[in-house]
Amino acid sequence: MVLPNPSSKRAAARRLLAVTAVLLAAVGGWAMTGNAATGISTAAVPRAHCGPGALPETSIQGRVPSSDYDSGRAAKGYLCNTKQVSHQGSSGGFKTLRYTDATGRTCAFYDSTLTLPRDVVSNILSGDGLGVVVLDMTDPAHPVKTDNLVSAGMLSPH
């Protein structure tokens, strides 16, 4: 019977500890400074400089403070270096996707249902219909509704 050498166990434990320390330092350094090999940065994105006519966010990006609701500011929306080109319908728009084919024709798709089942009645009465609305966006200033996708998965895709 061969008994294990206690000093070799200690040496192995020290090596394991050293390797772990090196890996933690490397991962910690990457997380704090970004990955130089891929150019990914974890630094905060600077605040945008909005041009004339902008209605910029008044708080952290994506947050609407209660003071904006109280003052009515939230009802005006938030715009920074963008402008509305056109508008279609009166419902939804939870997420809009766009596709341009090889010939230059552009279609857009948006979910007409923000809250199921609440929006079902209003969408039917407004003429927007149910499901995902399909638009011909070849002329972006004049979108044309071409269809509604109403399969079970499209009635409330979000």
Protein Blocks (a to p, Z undefined) as FASTA:
>chain_A
ZZddfklmmmmmmmmmmmmmmmmmmmmmmmmnopfknopafbdcddddddehiacdfbde
hiacfklmmnommmnopaehiacfbdedjeehlbacddddfkopacddddfbfbacklmm
mmmmnonogajddddfkbmmlccdfbdcfbfklmomZZ
